[in-house]
Amino acid sequence: MFSTRRQVLLAATMAACAMTAGHAIAQSDYPSKTISVIVSYPPGGDTDAIARLFADKLSQRLKQTVIVDNKPGAGGALGNNFVSRAPADGYTLLFTPNPFTTAPLVMKLSPSASYDVLHGFEPVINTATQPLVLVANPGLGVKTLPELIAAAKSGKPVTYASPGAGSPMHIVGEWLNRTAGVKITHVPYRGVGPSVTDVVAGHVDTAWVTFGAVRQYLQNGRLIPLAIGDAQRSKLAPHVPTLVELGYKDVVVGSWNGFFAPKGTPAPVVKLLNENLNEILKSPEVAEKLAVFGALPAGGAPDALGKINSSDYAVMGKVIKDLGISAE
């Protein structure tokens, strides 16, 4: 009896060791096949272009094919949900901007389309930040944010464009409205491009956008920068004051992007991806290309992205609820 029990225990121990060894070997062989980077937006936009930049550099470093697979729909929720349900083996990754965090808060998603923002993914790395800037058409006749607020308070009808209802640009616009005690009318568009086109043409007075989308218009004077939404001034436009500096100390909304993996992805795989992407972000060539999109390299440990995501969920979630912001 004793001998039999001993044999059973020994066999179980050996089997467990074999499984652990096999798991370790599988991880050490990673990646042994193509890695898919899911982008939850159509091809051609900033997110898609930045994802392809990282995919190309990651492929070179890992000596393995890394492809970008666009899965647009439901404001990004379709692709995000797809990755949350993918095998947790490191071969399906999500590259996303920060509407990832707020989409379930502003959209009426069915259970089959939704995803767990805080617990459904493994953070890999915060790749870049994109400061949001408020720009005005010169025809509005204002050159500073105080002048804009004064015009709105005087009863002058003023509008602001955003790339979509429920976007970070919509959130910062409505947050500023409440804090400043004005009503600058929101005009939502389907994407950054159309909103920029219309503010340059004067069809809307102002717009919240990323720097990359309006760089040429700021340089040639066709748009005037009034303020940025980050807590600190941006290296991309150090002369533009922040909302905090201008007296709206609680109004801080930025844009970021990063990589997530499905929940349960092995820690060594996450670590390998994080280390390689951190090295990629040190490249002057990558920094230069990110600047074209108004983005600045970020980087850091996986937990840094996790903290940004959870902080945005709490802070933006409260603002969205208090202001009744919806993507509907």
N, C-alpha and C positions, 0 to 999 in steps of 0.2 A: 504493500500500500504506500509506504513511505517512498520507496524507490520510484513507483509510478508517478506520485505527485511531483517528486524531484525532476523526473524526466519531462513532465508536462511544463513545469515552470521554466526549465532550461530551454525547452523548445520555444516557448512563448517569448523568452528573453532574446533568443537568437533571431526570431522572426522580427521582433521590434527593432533590433539592431540593424537587421537587413533593410527594413523599411526606411529607417533613419538614414542609413548609408545611401540607399537608392535616392532618397529625397535630396540629400546633399549633393550627390553626383549630378542629379537633374538640374539643380540650381547652379552648380559650377559650370555646366554646359550652356547655360543661358547666355545669349540667345542662340538657339539652334535652328530657328526658322524666322520667317518674316514677322515683323512687329507692325501692327496696325494702330495708327494714331487717329482716333475719331474726333472730327470737328463737327460740332452740332449746328453749323451754319453753312450757307452755300459757298461754292468756290468764288474766289475773286476779292473777298473782303480782307480787312486787316488781320483778323483772327486766322483765316485760312493761309494767308501769306506768311505770317509769323510761324505758324505750325509747320509749314513746308521748309522754312529756314532751319528750324530745330530738327526736323526729321532728316534732312540732308546731312547735317553735321553729326547727328547721333548715328546715322548709318555708317559714316566714315569711321567713327571711333569704335563702334561695336563690330565692324566688319560683317554687317548683316543688313539685309534690306529692311528699310523702315518706310512705310507708305502712309499717306494721308487719305482717310476715307471720310468723305462728307456725308453726314446724315442730318440734314436740316429738317426743321418742323417743330411746331408748338413752342416757338420762342427759344429753341435750344433743348427743350425737355426731351424730345425724341431721342437724340443722340446720347444725352446724359443718362437716360433710363437704360438705353442699350448697353452702355458700359457697366452700369451698376449690376446688370444681369449676366455679364460676360464671365467666362472662366477666369479665376484669379491666378493666372499663371505668368503674367507679365507680357503677354503677347497682344493684349488689347489695352490701350491707354486712352485717356481722354485729355485733349488739350482744349482749354476753355477760358473765356474771360469771366469776370465776376458776376454777370447775370446768372451764372450757374447757381450762386447762393440765393439770389432773390426771386428767381423764376417761380418756384413753388409758392412764394408768398404773394405774388401779384397775379398769378394765373389760376384759373379753375381747372386743375388737372384731374383726370380720372385716376383711380388707383393704379391702373395698368400703365399709365403714362408718367406717373410721378416717380420720385426717387428720394432717398433719405440724404439730405444735404450734409448732415453732421456725422452720420454713422455708416453710410453706404459705400464709402470709398476710402482708399488709402492715399493720403497726400504724398506727392513725390517731390515737387519743387515749385516755388513761386518764381516764374521765369522773368517777369518784367512788370513794371508799373507804367500806367499811361495817365498822366494828370489830365483832369478835365478843365477846359477853359471856356469862359463865357465871352463870346465875341459879339460885336454889334456892327450893323451896317452904318457907314458914315452918314447916310441920309437921315438917320434917326436924330442926329444932332447932339449925341452925348459922347464923351471921351473917357469917362470914369464911371465906376459903379455908383458912387454917391449921386452923380448926375442922373443916372438911369432911375434910381430909386426916387429921386426928387420928381422926375418927370411922371413916373407912375403914380406918385402920391398927389400930384397936381390934377389928376384926372385924365391925363393923356393916355389913350389906348396903346398898350405896348404888348408885343407878342414875343414868345421864345420858342424855338424849334428844338426838338429832341429826335433821336433816331428811333424812338418808339415808346409807347406808353409802358410804364413799369421799368424802363431802363434806368441805369444810374444817373443819366442826364436828366431824366424826368424827376427822379427823386431829389436831386440837388436843387432843381428849379423850383419845386414845390416847397421844399424845406426853406429856401431863401425867401420865397413869397411869405410864408408864415412868420418867419423871424423878423423880416423887414416890415411886415404889416402892409404889404401891397398885393395886387392881383395882376401879375403879368401873365397873360393868357398862354396856355400851353398849346402848341400845334405839333402833334406827333406825326412822324414820317416813318416810312419803312426803310430804315437804314440811315447811316451817317451821310452818304453821298447826296441823296436828295435834299436833306436838311441843309447841307452846306450850299448846294446850288441855289436854293431859294433865299437864304440869308444874303448871299453875295448879290443876287438879283434884286434884293429889297422887298421880296414878297412877305418875308417875316423880318421883324426888327433885330432880333438877337437869336443866338443859338448856343446851347451847351454841346461841346464837341471835344474830341481829342486833338492835340496839337498837330499831329501828322496830317490830319484832314484839311487843315486850314493854313498850314505853314506858308504856302506861296502867297495867299491872300493877305496874311499879316505882313509879309515882306514888301508887297507892292501897295499896301495901304487900302486895299479894297475891303478889309475888315479891321476892326479895332479891338484889341484884347482889353477886357475890363477886369477880370479876376480869374483866379484858379480855385478849384475846389479842394485841393490838398491842404494839409496842415502847414506845409512849408513851401516856400517858393521852389519852382522847378528850374533845374539846370538848363532846360530847353528854352526858357524865357525868364531869366532872373529878374527882369524889370517889371514883371506883372505881379501885382500884390495878391495875397490870398484873401479869401473871405474872412478868415480869422483875423488877419491884420486890419481888415476894414470894419471890424466890430462885430462880426457874426461868429463868435468864438466857438459855438457848438456845431456849426455847419461845415462838416468835413466829409466829402465824398470823392473818392478817387476811382480809378479803374486799374485792374490787374489781370494778369493771365497766368496760367500754370498747368502743370500736369497732375492728373489723378489716375489711380489704378483701381480696379475692383477691390472691394473689401476682402481681406484674406490673402492678398498677394504676398508671397514670402518676403520677409524683411531683407534678406540678402539681395533679392532682385530689386526691391525699392532702393536699397543702398547703392547698388551698382548704377542704376539709372540716375539717381540723385548726384552721385559723384561725377559722372560723365557730363551731365547737363551743367553742373557748376563749372566744370572746366570749359565747356563751350561758351558760357557766359563771360568768361575772362578774355575772350578773343576780341581784339579791337575791331575786327571785321564785322563780327556779330553785333557789337555795340553800335557801330556805324549804320548797319542795316536796320536795327531796331529804331534808331533815331528818326529814320525816314517815316516811321509810323507813329512818331511822337511817343516812343516807349523808351524806358531806361532799364538796363539790366538789374535784376534783383538777386535771386539765388538764395542760398542758405540751406539749412536742414529741412527735411520733410515737415517737421513739426511747425516750422515757421509758416508754411502755407496753411496748415491745420488751424493755427491760431488766427490768422487773417480771416479765414473762412468762418470760423465760429464767432469772431468779433463782429464781422459784417452781418451775420445772421441775426445776432442779438440787437445791434444798434440800428441797422437798416430795417429790421423787422418791426421795431417799435415805431420808427418814423413812418413806415408804410401803413401800419395800423392806425396811428394817430391821424394821418393825413388822408386816409382812405384811398391810397394809391392803388390802381388796378390796371392791368393790361387789357381789360375787356373794353 
